[in-house]
Amino acid sequence: MKKQIKAHEEQNVKSSAPGETSSTPLPQYVLDRSNPTNAKALSSAIKNKRNEEAAKFSVPLPKGQRHCRGGNKRMITKPTFVGSDFTRQPVKYERFIRPMGFREEKANVTHPELGLTIQLPIISVKKNTQNPTYTQLGILTKAQLLSVLLV
């Protein structure tokens, strides 16, 4: 590292031949122009020294894990029941998407004794025998227990 810094300093410093002297006197400000100045070399040396000092105390910062954006959502493709008091979770935490087109509010219920089929509003899904997740999401399938409002 130090060799690279030295090589960089030598590259930027202009050297002039000290043997060249003229017989005519020159003003002081012109003499200063002819002599090489070490301003650039000094400033780069100071900058490098500061960087080396800062490198002694530098601490590597851990990179935070990236957030998953999208790959974890599931689209439900079956009829579902969503209550009237339902509020969606924030999109960030929403795992299952229940489309509005598949949402049902009424069910065709058959009376076992009378053999009469009536369309009644659904209150809740009590139990879905296929899967407990289906019960939680309110997915409507055959052979499930619904709570309906008798009118």
N, C-alpha and C positions, 0 to 999 in steps of 0.2 A: 504494500500500500504506500509506504514512504517513498519507494523508488518511483512509483507512478506519479506521485505528487511532485517529486523533484524534476522528473522528465517534463511534466506539464509546465512547471515554473520556468525551466530553461527554454522551453519552446516559445513561451510568450515574451520573454525578455529580449529586447533588441540589443545587439552588441555593435559598437562602433569601434573603428580602429583608433587606438589612442595615439598612434604615431603621426596622424595627420594634423599638422599645425600650420596655420597661415601667417604670413608676415604682417597682414593688416590687422589692426586691433578691432575687436568686435564688442558690441554692447553686452551687458550682463545677461539680459533676457534672451539674446540669441545664443549665448554660450550654454545656457540651461537647456535650450532645445537640442543642441547637438549631443549632449551627454545622455546616455540611456537612463531612464528613470525606472525605479523599482516599484512604482506604485501598484501596477497590476500584480506583480509577483508577491508583494506584501499583502495586498488585499486577499488574494487567493490563499496565501499561507494562513492568514487569520481565519478565513472561512473554514478551511480544512481543519484547523486546530479546534475551532468551535464544534464542528461536526464530530470530531473524535471524542471530545469531552461529552457531548450529548449522547454519543453511542454508548459510553460507559454506563449511563444511568437509564438507558432505554429498556423498557419492559415489553415483552411481546404480549399483545392483546389477543385474547381468544376470540375467534370468529363465532358469532351467534349462529344458531341453526336457522336455515331458511324456513319460512312458513309454507305449508302446502296450500296451493291455491287452485283447487278445482278437482283434483283427481279422486276425492273422497266422497262425492255426492252420488246418491242412488235415486233413479227415477222409478216411481211406482207405476206399474202399468195395469193395475186392477182397480175395480171400483172401491172407493174408500168412503168412510163416514168421518166427517169433521164437524164437531159441535159448533153451535152458534157463538159460543163464548171463546172460541179458539183464537189465539194470537200466535203468530209465527215467531220462531226464534230468530235472532240475528243471522244473517246469511252466512257469516263466518262459522257459526256453530251448527247450522242446519245440515243434517246428514241425509235425510230422506226428503225428496221433493214429491208432494202430492198434487198433481195437476188439477186445475179447477174443472176440467172437462170430465174427470173421473169421480168427482165428488157427488155422493148421493145423499138426499135428505129424507127420502121415503123408501119403504120396503113393502113388497107384496107378501103379506102374512096369511097363511092358511089356518083356519080354525080346525083342530083335529076332529071334533065331534060333529060339527055342522057341515064340514067340508066346504066352507065358504072362504073365498080369498078376498082380502081387503087390503087396500093400500093405506098404510099408517106411517106417521112420522117417526123416525128413529130417535131415541133418546141417547143410547150408548151401545157399544159393542161389549158384551159381558165376557165372552170367551170364544176364541177362534181355535178350533181343534187342530188345525194344521200346524200352527207355529205360535209360540208366545209373542214373538215380534209382530206377527199379524194382528194379534189382539191389541197390542200397544199402539200400533199405527192405525187401527180401525179399518183394516182391509176386509172387504165383504166377499165371502166365498160360501160354498154350500156347507151344510152341517155346522152352523155356528149359533151361538146364543146371542140374541139381540134383545135389548130393552126397548119396547115401543110404547107409544102413548095411545091408549085405547080411547077412542072418541065416542 
